[in-house]
Amino acid sequence: MTARTSMGSELPATNGSADAASLGGAEGAFPRHVLAILAVLMVTLVVVTVLGNALVIYAFKVDRSLRRQSNYFLLNLAVSDFLVGAFCIPFYIPYVLTGRWMLGRGLCKLWLVMDYLLCTASVFNIVLISYDRFLSVTRAVAYRARQGAANPAILKMAAVWVLAFLLYGPAIIFWEWAVGKSRVPRGECFAEFYYTWYFLLSASTLEFFSPFVSVAFFNLSIYLNIRRRNRCWADQARGPKSPLPGGGAPIAEKGTVSAETRLVCPRGPTPEGSPAGTGNRSSQNLRLSRDKKIAKSLAVIVCVFGVCWAPYTLLMIIRAACSGRCVERHWYEVTFWLLWLNSAINPFLYPLCHSSFRRAFAKILCPQRGAPQHLGEHHCCQ
């Protein structure tokens, strides 16, 4: 969309949901009943975002079984998304409906910093979650050995916030000092790099393109790893081939494994009291089933992340190249609201794909009934 100053002139919009100007624009841009509908939809988004992510955060407080390294990354994501719903969207609603920022320049700067920080932190948390799942599948032994170490997880979580702030925070705070003047008219609230297309292109590469490629790579690597293991274990079941007497065609010796197969798919120790390989094969099948669920949920992550972020990022780059004259304002408005919608979807998309979270939510929401047995039996992304 195009931002409107108090004089009604149009300015090109730019990166970050906070940079979008009012949907209502000048007075009378929309009928009152349309503004009422928009207000209801926006408030609904706030309620869903806040309550959904608050439930994730509260689940960590009441259920100690959730306090594992991988789940703390989900907590980090829930915190960033909760603040999007509790701080960023509520401050934007009167701005988008009235067309004017009436809270002063100081609060405008704070809002911009928080909006960019939280949206970017949400993206980086998604990358961190995907990377953690990638390690749990492709480096399973080393990953399990590190599960008890809290410091590496805390450092990764802190790094997400530091990097998210460094991407836009200094530019929002110091840009007008660097250029010697402010380009933001009275009654408007957007970042000073509003017109700087090369900065926007560079930042969007770090904020969307690189994370999207990374998450897609993790998903593809998990898929290829599972496919290779499926093939290897099928070879294990068939066993190596031995020649028939008289030079006939070779046949597989059931229950034996070739040296090549053992090298690619090493077998663990056989439990006492069980037939050779039976316990290990059962463990392998269980782990493979779990990893398939991880792969499916990660595929959903890639798709939802792409749908919510790609339209906005692409339109932002196009608008920067043509100075905001080639994209209708309502399309740009829709795309950046998708960014905030992603924060409302995340608490359902990630934790609810884990039976442990579903059991915790059931305990919180239905304490008198307890957690239904079937909640822990199926994976939501199956």
N, C-alpha and C positions, 0 to 999 in steps of 0.2 A: 504494500500500500504506500501511499505518499503521506508524509507528515504535513500537517497544516499549521502554520504559525497563527498568532492571534490576528494577523492582518488577512488571513485566508490564502496566503501564497503557498505553493506546494514545494516541498523539499524532498530530495531523494532519500528513501529509507536505507538502512544499512544493517550490519550484523547484530545479532543479539535480540532476544525477544523484547528487552527493555527499550530498544531503539525504535520500535514501531510507535507511530503516533496514534492519535485517537481514531477509533472506528467511527465515532459520531462526527468527528471533524467540526465544522462550524455548526452553529445552532440550526436545527431543522433539517439536518442531513438525513435523519431517519424519523419516521413517525413515532409517537410516544409508545404505541403498543409494541413496535419492533424493539425499541430500547428496553422495554420491560421484559420482553422475552430474552434478549441478550443478557440482561442483568441476572435473570433467573438461571440461565445456563452457566454463566460465570461463577455465580455463588455455588451452584451445584458442583462445579469442577473443584472449587476450593474445599468444599466439605468432603468430597470423595478423596481428594489428595491428602488432606490433613488426617482424616480418620483412618484411611487405609495404611498410611505410613506410621501413624501413631500406634496402630495395632501391632505392627512389626516390632517397633521399638519396645512396647510394653511386653510383648512375648518374651523378649530377652530377659526382662526383669523377673518374670514369674516362672520361667522354665529354664533351669540350669542346663538341661541337656542340649540346649541350642548353642551354648557358649563354646563353640569350636571355631578353629581358625577360619575355615571357609565361610561359616555363617556370619562372622564379624564383618566380612566384606559386604554382605547383604545389609547388615545394620548400618554401615557407613553410607550405603546407597539410600536407605530409608531416611536417615537424618537429612541428607541433602534434599531429597524430594519433599520431606515434611516441611522444611523451611521455604521451599518454593511455594507450597500451598498456603503456608501461614504468613509469609511476608511479601513475596514478590507479586503474586496475583492480586491480593487485596489492595495493594497500593496502586495497581494498574487499572482496576475497575473504574474508579471515578475519573481517571484520566481518559480512558477509552470512551466513556459515555458522555463526558462533558466537552472533551476536546482541549482542555487546558490543564496544565500542571499547577496546582494551587498550594503546594506544600513547601515551596522554597528551594533555593539552589543547593543548600547543604544536604537536605533530605533526598534531593534528586541524585546527588553524587553517591550517597549511601545506597540508595535503591539500585542504581546502575551497577555498583560494585557487587552488591549481593546477588543481583539477578544473573550477571555474567558468571560470578563465582559458582553459584549453586547449579546452574544449568551445565556448566563445564564440568564441575565435580561429579554430577550425575553421569555424564558420558564417561569420564575416566574411571568411575566406579564400575560401570558396565564392562569396561576393558579389563579391569582388575579381576572381576568375578569370572570372566571368560578365561583369563590366563590361569587362574587358580584351578578351574575345571580342566583345562588343558593339561596342567601338570598332574592332576589326580588320575588322569587316564593314561597319559604317555610316560609318566615318571612315577608310577604308582608306589614302588618300594621307597624311594627317597621322599616322596610326598608324605606317606604315612609316618615316616621317621621324624618328620618336622612338625607333625600335628600338635605336639605338646609345647612347642616353642612359641611364646606369645610375642616376643620382641619383634621378629621379622614381620608379623602381621600388622603390628602397631605402626611400624615404620612405613610399610606400604600404604596404610590408611592415611597417615600424616602426609606422605608424599603426594597423594591425590589432591589434598587441599592446597598444598603449597604450589604445585604446578598449575592447578586451576586458577589460583589467584594471580600468579605471575603472567599468565597468558593475556589477561585483559586488565587486571587491577591497576598496575602502574600507569598504563595508557589512559585509563579513565580519570585517574587522579591528577596526573601531571601533564597531560597533553596541552591544555590551554596555557600552562606556564611555559612549555617548550616553544610554542608558536607565538606567544606574546599576546594572544587575545582569545576571546571565546566566540564560537560560532553559533551558540545556542540562543535563540531569541527568548525574550521574556514569555513565560507561560508555556514553554516547551521543556521537555526533559529527554535528551538523548545524548549519546557519547560524542565527544569532540571529534573523534575520527570518523564521524558520520559520512564524510565525502571521500575518505582515503581508501581507494579501491585496492591498492597493493597491500595495505595493512590487513584489510578484510580478507583478501584472498589467502594471505599467509596464515592468518589466525584460523580461518575456516579449515585449512589443510590440517592444522594441528588439532582442531576441535572436532572435526567430523571425518574427513577422508582417511587420515591415519588411523583413528580408532576403528572405523568401519572395516578397513582392510585388515587390521589386526584381529578383530573379532571374527571376521570371515576366515582368516588363516587358521585360527585356533579351532574353529568348527570343522574345517576341511581336514586338518591334521587328526582330529579325534575320529572323524569318519574313516579316514584311511587306516588309522591304527586298528580300529574295530574290524574293518574289512580284512586286514592282514591276519589278525588273530583268529577270525572265523575260518579263514582258509588254512591256517596252520593247524588248528585243532581238528579240522576235518581230516587233514593228512595224518594227524596222530591217531585218529580213530581207525583209519584204514590200515596204517602201519606200512613198513617198507615192503617192496616187492621182491620175491625170490623166484629164481627160474625153476620151471618144471623139469623133471628128468627127461632126457632126450632132446633138450634144447627147445622145449615148448615155451609158450608165452608166460611171462612172470605173473605171479599172483601175490596178493597182499597177505602178509602174516599178521593175523589179528592179534592185537595186544602188544605189538612191538613197535618201537619208534626208531626212526633213522637218526643218525648223528646230525644230519643237516637240519632235520625238523627240531631236534633238541636245541640246536644252536639258535634258531630263529624264535622258537617258542619254548623256553626253558621250563621244566617242570619242577614244582616244589616238592618237599619231602612228603612221603606218604604217611598218613596218620596210622598209628598202631591199631591193629585189630581190624583194618579194612583191607579189601583186596587192593592189589597194586594199582595205584593211579586213581582209584575210585574217589577217595576223599579230595585229592587234588583236582580231579576233573570237575567235581561238584563245586569246589571253590572257584575254579576258573569260570564255570558257567554262571555262577552268581555274580561274579565281578563283571563279566561281559554284559549281563543283563542290566546291571547298574550303570555301566558306561554307555550303553545304548540309550538309556533314559537321559543321561547327561547330554549326549549328542543331540537328542531330540529337543530338549529344552534350550540348548544353546542355539540350535537352528531357529527356534522361535525368537530368541534374543536378537539374532542377526536381522530377521525379517522385520520385527517391530521397530528396532532401532533405525533401520533403513527407511521404513515408511514414515516415521516421525521426524527424522532429521534431513533426509535427502531433498525433499521438495523445498524446504526453507533455504538450505545451503545453496542449491542450484539457482533459485530465484534471486538470492542475495548477490551472487556473483554476476548474474545477468544484469540485474539492476545497477550494480556498481559500474559495469562496463558501459551502460547506456545512460548513466546519470539519472536513473529512475524514471525514464520516459517510455520504457518499453514493456512494463509490467503493471497491470491494473492493481490498484491499492488493495482491493478486497482479496485478491489472490495471495498477496504477500501477507495480509492479515491472517488469513486462514492457515498459511504454512507455519507462521511462528507460534500460533496457538497450539499447533501440533507438538511443539517442543514441550510446552507445559502439560499437554495431555499425556506425554510420555511419563511424566512424574506421577500422574494419577494411575497409570497402567502398571508401573513397576511393582508396587506392593502385591499385586495379584499375579503378575507374570513370573516373578522370581521365587518368593517364599512359598507361594501356593503350589509350586512344582516340587515341593519337598514334603513328604509325609510328616516329618517331624514338626514343621511349621503348622501344618493343618491340624495336627493333634493339639498343639499349643493354642491355636486359635479356638478350637472347639472347647478347650478347658476355660478359656476366657469368656467366650460368648455364651456358652451353655454349661456353667459350672455345676448346676444341679443334676444334669444328665451325664456329665463326664464326656470323654472323647468317644464317639462311636467307633466301633471296631473297624468298620470298613474304610475309615479315613486313612488309615495307615497301610492299606493293602494295595492301593493302586497309585500310580504316578500320574499327575494331572496332564503331563505332556505325552502320554502314551498314545 
